[in-house]
Amino acid sequence: MHNHLDTLEAQVQANKKRSIWAIIAFFGMINVIFVILVLVFGNFQDSNNPYQPLLWLGILEVILGLYIAIQYWQNGQNILRMNKGAEIGEDIANPDYKKVYNIVTEMSLAAGLPMPKVYIVPDPSPNAFATGMSPEKASVAVTQGLIDLMDREELEGVIGHEMSHIKNYDIRISTLSIALVGFITILGYGLLRVGQSMMYAFGGRRSSDSDRDSNYTQLIGIAMMAIGGLIIVLGIPLSYLLEKFVSRKREALADVSGAELTGNPMGLIKAFKKLEGPVPNAKVLSPNTSQLMLVEPLFGKEGKRSWWARMMDDHPPLDERIKNLELVLGEQGGTDEYDLN
């Protein structure tokens, strides 16, 4: 068991490094976009000041810095609002909610972590997630569908998984990567929309050599639309793939470290086996936060899904996750043979 825990800790540390590189790659991608913007729109400037491009780049960096600061200040509360989470406390009267609150309390004590805030999401689909920027300011949310479907043992397995995300600081990386994907998306669609508006505003006029302002504005509009389109076609899919690359590994590790926390891998195995069956589609959960969820939320996806849809999943397939947990349980070859790579 000691070797098993050492192996798990080594994989957690390796995943932290991988996550840091992913965040660096996100910032690198955003800065490439910034440089393209400065190079393209710098040509529209009449100023001969050689430091003008650096000034514009500095302004863009300040905007990004403010955006990240706001996300830290929000501390995942925007994610809870997106999913319509309602906070519950120790004195909650509903026995099912009380049970959830008690399990979160037990798991936080077992993990040696501060008690996170507890939220209920009014969604019929069974799911759960954790968010926040640190264990001291973390939140755990479970859906009504999960409470209805799972018994206490299974709920413990799920909440142990979410508590592992908090303990491993996955919540900070997840919240930050969602924010950065959001920033790239806002940038892409924002440039496209502003460019279109500029084109429509001046496209109705017949341009002439004397109408330099109209031509100038249309050129800027075309440039904005071109860069915005490039971000939408290339930047957004790349940012999603980067997000998925880290998310899948993080989920597999949280399954195993959550099982260590509860001391009972069977709880999460049974929960996953229930989730393999038919479950209701998500009605309230936000698709923009699906990487935080215990399992991929279903939004009316029926029948066979394309290879691209499967590649864009945030989570490994459930049968793989069950197999890893069964290896931890010792049902398929002992506790030291599982591999999350």
C-alpha positions in Angstrom: 0.0 0.0 0.0 2.9 2.4 0.8 4.3 2.0 -2.7 0.8 2.5 -4.1 0.4 5.8 -2.2 3.9 6.9 -3.3 3.0 6.1 -7.0 -0.3 8.1 -6.6 1.5 11.1 -5.1 4.1 11.0 -7.9 1.3 11.0 -10.5 -0.5 13.9 -8.7 2.8 15.9 -8.7 3.4 15.1 -12.4 -0.2 16.2 -13.2 0.4 19.5 -11.3 3.4 20.2 -13.5 1.4 19.3 -16.6 -1.3 21.7 -15.5 1.2 24.5 -15.0 2.6 23.9 -18.6 -1.0 24.0 -19.9 -1.7 27.3 -18.2 1.6 28.7 -19.6 0.5 27.5 -23.1 -2.8 29.3 -22.6 -1.0 32.5 -21.8 1.3 31.9 -24.7 -1.6 31.5 -27.1 -3.3 34.7 -25.8 0.0 36.6 -26.2 0.4 35.4 -29.8 -3.1 36.8 -30.4 -2.1 40.1 -28.7 1.1 40.4 -30.9 -1.0 39.8 -34.1 -3.4 42.5 -33.0 -0.7 45.0 -32.3 1.2 44.2 -35.6 -2.0 44.5 -37.7 -3.6 47.5 -36.1 -0.2 49.2 -35.6 -0.2 49.7 -39.4 -3.4 51.8 -39.0 -1.6 54.2 -36.6 -0.3 57.5 -38.0 2.1 57.8 -35.0 5.8 57.6 -35.7 6.4 56.7 -32.0 8.5 53.4 -32.0 7.1 52.6 -28.6 3.5 52.8 -29.7 3.2 49.0 -30.3 4.7 48.3 -26.8 2.1 50.6 -25.3 -0.8 48.8 -27.0 0.7 45.4 -26.0 0.9 46.7 -22.4 -2.7 47.8 -22.4 -3.8 44.4 -23.7 -1.7 42.7 -20.9 -3.4 45.0 -18.3 -6.8 44.0 -19.6 -5.9 40.3 -19.3 -4.5 40.9 -15.8 -7.7 42.6 -14.7 -9.8 39.8 -16.2 -7.7 37.1 -14.2 -7.9 39.2 -11.0 -11.7 39.4 -11.4 -11.8 35.6 -11.8 -9.8 35.2 -8.6 -12.0 37.6 -6.8 -15.1 35.8 -8.0 -13.5 32.6 -6.6 -15.8 30.3 -8.6 -19.0 32.0 -7.6 -19.7 32.9 -11.2 -19.5 29.1 -12.0 -21.9 28.3 -9.2 -24.3 31.1 -10.5 -24.0 29.7 -14.1 -25.2 26.3 -12.7 -27.9 27.9 -10.5 -26.3 26.4 -7.3 -28.1 27.2 -4.0 -26.0 27.1 -0.8 -27.1 24.9 2.1 -25.9 25.1 5.7 -25.5 22.9 8.8 -29.0 23.6 9.9 -30.7 22.5 6.7 -34.0 20.7 7.4 -34.2 18.5 4.3 -32.8 15.1 5.4 -31.3 14.4 2.0 -29.5 17.7 1.9 -28.4 17.2 5.6 -26.9 13.9 4.5 -24.9 15.6 1.8 -23.7 18.3 4.2 -22.6 15.6 6.7 -20.7 13.6 4.1 -18.9 16.8 2.9 -18.0 17.5 6.6 -16.7 13.9 7.1 -14.7 14.0 3.9 -13.1 17.4 4.7 -12.0 16.1 8.1 -10.6 12.9 6.4 -8.7 15.1 3.9 -7.5 17.5 6.6 -9.1 20.4 4.7 -11.2 23.4 5.7 -14.9 22.8 5.4 -16.0 23.9 1.8 -19.3 25.6 1.1 -22.0 23.1 0.0 -24.4 23.8 -2.9 -27.3 22.0 -4.4 -27.9 22.4 -8.2 -31.6 21.9 -9.2 -30.8 19.6 -12.2 -32.3 16.1 -12.8 -29.1 14.8 -14.3 -26.8 13.1 -11.7 -23.5 15.1 -11.4 -21.2 17.0 -9.0 -18.4 19.4 -9.1 -15.9 21.4 -6.9 -14.7 25.0 -7.6 -12.8 27.8 -6.0 -9.2 29.2 -6.1 -7.9 27.5 -2.9 -9.0 24.8 -0.3 -9.8 27.7 2.1 -12.4 29.1 -0.3 -13.6 26.0 -2.1 -17.2 24.9 -2.8 -18.7 21.5 -3.5 -21.9 21.2 -5.5 -24.1 18.2 -6.2 -27.2 18.0 -8.4 -30.6 16.9 -7.2 -30.4 14.1 -9.7 -27.3 12.7 -8.0 -29.0 12.8 -4.6 -32.0 11.0 -6.0 -30.0 8.3 -7.6 -27.2 7.5 -5.1 -27.2 5.8 -1.7 -24.9 7.1 1.1 -21.9 4.9 0.1 -22.1 6.1 -3.5 -22.5 9.7 -2.4 -19.3 9.3 -0.2 -17.4 8.0 -3.2 -18.5 11.0 -5.4 -17.8 13.6 -2.7 -14.4 12.0 -1.9 -13.6 12.4 -5.6 -14.6 16.1 -5.4 -12.6 16.6 -2.2 -9.5 15.2 -4.0 -9.9 17.9 -6.6 -9.8 20.5 -3.8 -6.8 18.8 -2.0 -4.8 18.5 -5.3 -5.5 22.2 -6.2 -7.2 21.0 -9.4 -10.0 23.5 -8.7 -7.7 26.4 -9.2 -6.4 25.1 -12.6 -10.0 24.2 -13.7 -11.4 27.6 -12.7 -8.5 29.4 -14.4 -8.6 27.4 -17.6 -12.3 27.9 -17.9 -11.7 31.6 -17.5 -8.9 31.6 -20.1 -11.0 29.7 -22.7 -13.7 32.3 -22.0 -11.3 35.1 -22.6 -10.2 33.7 -25.9 -13.8 33.1 -26.9 -14.8 36.7 -25.9 -11.8 38.0 -27.9 -12.7 36.0 -31.0 -16.4 36.7 -31.2 -15.9 40.3 -29.9 -13.5 41.2 -32.8 -15.8 39.5 -35.3 -18.9 41.4 -34.1 -17.1 44.8 -33.8 -15.6 44.3 -37.3 -19.1 43.4 -38.7 -20.6 46.5 -37.1 -18.0 48.7 -38.7 -18.6 47.1 -42.1 -22.3 47.5 -41.9 -22.0 51.1 -40.6 -19.9 52.1 -43.6 -20.7 49.4 -46.2 -23.9 51.1 -47.4 -22.1 54.1 -48.7 -20.4 54.3 -52.0 -16.8 54.8 -51.3 -14.8 57.4 -53.3 -11.2 58.6 -53.2 -12.4 61.5 -51.1 -14.2 59.3 -48.6 -11.0 58.2 -46.9 -12.6 57.8 -43.5 -15.1 55.3 -44.8 -12.4 53.2 -46.6 -10.2 53.4 -43.5 -13.0 52.2 -41.2 -13.9 49.4 -43.5 -10.3 48.2 -43.7 -10.1 48.1 -39.9 -13.5 46.2 -39.8 -12.1 43.7 -42.3 -9.0 43.2 -40.3 -11.0 42.7 -37.1 -13.3 40.2 -38.8 -10.3 38.3 -40.2 -8.5 38.0 -36.8 -11.7 37.2 -35.0 -12.5 34.5 -37.5 -9.0 33.1 -37.2 -9.4 32.9 -33.4 -12.8 31.2 -33.7 -11.6 28.7 -36.3 -8.2 27.9 -34.7 -7.8 29.5 -31.3 -11.0 28.3 -29.6 -10.7 24.6 -30.7 -7.0 24.6 -29.7 -7.8 26.1 -26.3 -10.5 23.5 -25.8 -8.1 20.7 -26.7 -5.6 22.1 -24.2 -8.2 22.2 -21.5 -9.3 18.6 -22.3 -5.7 17.4 -22.2 -5.3 18.3 -18.6 -8.9 17.6 -17.6 -8.9 13.9 -18.5 -5.8 13.1 -16.5 -7.1 15.1 -13.6 -10.3 13.2 -13.4 -8.6 9.8 -13.5 -6.3 10.9 -10.6 -9.2 12.2 -8.6 -11.0 8.9 -8.9 -8.1 7.0 -7.3 -7.1 9.6 -4.7 -10.8 10.0 -3.8 -11.0 6.2 -3.3 -7.9 6.5 -1.0 -9.7 9.3 1.0 -12.9 7.3 1.6 -11.0 4.0 2.1 -13.7 2.4 0.0 -13.2 2.4 -3.8 -16.4 0.4 -4.1 -18.5 3.5 -3.4 -17.3 5.3 -6.5 -17.3 2.1 -8.6 -21.0 1.6 -7.8 -21.8 5.2 -8.5 -20.1 5.0 -11.9 -21.9 1.7 -12.7 -25.2 3.5 -12.0 -24.1 6.4 -14.2 -23.4 4.0 -17.1 -27.2 3.3 -17.3 -29.7 5.7 -18.8 -29.7 9.0 -16.9 -31.7 12.2 -17.5 -30.3 15.0 -19.7 -29.0 18.1 -18.1 -31.4 21.0 -17.9 -29.6 23.5 -15.7 -25.9 22.6 -15.8 -23.8 24.9 -18.0 -22.0 23.2 -21.0 -19.2 25.9 -20.4 -18.3 24.2 -17.1 -18.5 20.6 -18.1 -14.8 20.0 -17.4 -15.5 20.5 -13.7 -18.2 17.8 -13.5 -17.9 14.3 -12.2 -19.0 12.9 -15.5 -19.7 14.4 -19.0 -23.2 16.0 -18.7 -25.6 14.9 -21.4 -27.3 17.7 -23.2 -29.7 15.7 -25.4 -26.8 13.8 -27.0 -28.4 10.7 -28.5 -27.1 7.8 -30.5 -23.5 7.5 -31.9 -21.3 10.5 -31.3 -18.6 11.6 -33.8 -14.9 11.1 -33.1 -14.5 14.8 -32.6 -17.3 14.9 -30.0 -15.5 12.0 -28.1 -12.1 13.7 -28.4 -13.6 16.9 -27.0 -14.9 15.0 -23.9 -13.5 16.3 -20.6 -13.5 12.9 -19.0 -12.1 9.4 -19.8 -14.8 6.8 -20.6 -16.6 5.4 -17.5 -15.5 1.8 -18.2 -11.8 2.9 -18.0 -12.4 4.8 -14.8 -14.2 1.8 -13.3 -11.3 -0.5 -14.3 -8.7 1.8 -12.6 -10.8 1.8 -9.4 -11.1 -2.0 -9.5 -7.3 -2.3 -9.8 -7.1 -0.1 -6.6 -9.6 -2.4 -5.0 -7.5 -5.4 -5.9 -10.1 -7.1 -8.0 -7.9 -7.2 -11.2 -4.3 -7.7 -10.2 -3.5 -5.9 -6.9 -3.1 -2.3 -5.7 0.2 -1.4 -7.4 -0.5 -2.2 -11.0 -2.9 0.6 -12.1 -1.8 3.0 -14.7 -3.4 6.4 -15.4 -1.3 7.2 -18.4 
